Amino acid sequence: MLLHEYITDRRSTPRRGARYESRLPFNVAVLEAGQGGASKPGGTPSLAGRTRDLGESDLTLVVPSIRIGGEYITLEDNKLLVVLDLPAGQVRLIAAPVRFEQLAGDAAGDGYLVGVRIVEMSDADRDSYLKHLRTLPHADRRNDTYHLREA
């Protein structure tokens, strides 16, 4: 047998950690300890933004500020309620911030990039989210319109 019969075409196989371009509106709120995903977006102060890209286990948020009132959304111990507006409806997820950068260059007025890891999501919301990912093109960060500030 030939070696290429055992190797899949990398261009047609989703990569682990693959990123998908997607500019979706969302609202994010900081959850209080023990609150879980039960809070209603209207009852907790929130911040509106849009996504830059999505992954199966994480996403990148573009927000105008890293604070909601007196709370920083970027604190390591925070859990965030993110309500994404997918074309098929809203999905709710609990996420943990893993990094943030102030936007620079032409996108500087857009605020901050906040990378979050998905911690919890209902099965129904996960199914909707993954179904949406399959409709998206892979992200090409070399041509990204957002440029992170150089250190």
C-alpha positions, -999 to 999 in steps of 0.1 A, spaced: 0 0 0 10 36 -6 18 59 22 -6 86 10 -35 62 15 -28 64 53 -25 102 54 -55 124 52 -55 156 31 -47 183 57 -67 209 38 -99 190 42 -95 178 78 -103 202 105 -72 209 126 -72 206 163 -74 241 176 -86 254 143 -98 290 142 -129 301 123 -135 337 111 -167 350 126 -179 385 135 -209 377 158 -225 401 183 -225 390 219 -230 403 254 -207 393 283 -212 396 320 -190 387 350 -206 359 371 -204 361 408 -188 331 425 -213 302 426 -237 319 402 -232 295 373 -250 301 341 -284 308 358 -282 346 356 -303 364 331 -284 389 308 -309 417 317 -303 412 355 -265 415 355 -246 444 340 -231 434 307 -209 446 279 -217 443 242 -191 434 216 -184 411 187 -162 381 181 -131 380 160 -128 343 156 -142 311 171 -127 277 180 -143 245 194 -130 253 229 -123 290 228 -131 323 211 -117 358 207 -139 387 218 -135 423 206 -148 447 233 -147 484 237 -136 481 274 -122 455 297 -144 467 325 -181 464 333 -188 489 360 -160 482 386 -154 446 374 -125 437 351 -136 409 327 -99 399 322 -92 388 358 -78 353 359 -103 340 385 -134 354 368 -160 333 350 -179 351 322 -213 345 309 -212 350 271 -244 351 251 -236 348 214 -261 358 187 -257 330 161 -278 332 129 -299 303 142 -304 318 177 -286 326 209 -262 303 227 -250 308 263 -217 297 276 -195 301 306 -159 311 298 -127 320 315 -104 348 303 -69 336 292 -54 367 276 -61 402 264 -44 428 243 -52 464 235 -58 468 198 -34 490 179 -31 505 145 -63 511 125 -84 490 149 -72 508 180 -106 525 184 -123 491 187 -108 485 222 -95 452 232 -91 416 221 -100 391 249 -92 355 244 -115 332 264 -117 294 270 -151 278 271 -156 262 305 -193 252 303 -221 250 278 -253 231 276 -254 201 252 -281 219 230 -260 251 229 -228 232 221 -246 214 193 -258 247 178 -223 263 183 -205 234 166 -230 233 138 -223 270 132 -186 264 132 -189 240 103 -204 268 82 -174 291 86 -142 296 67 -109 290 86 -94 322 100 -62 334 83 -46 356 110 -19 368 85 -46 388 68 -65 398 100 -78 433 102 -69 435 139 -33 440 148 -21 434 183 2 459 198 39 449 196 56 443 229 
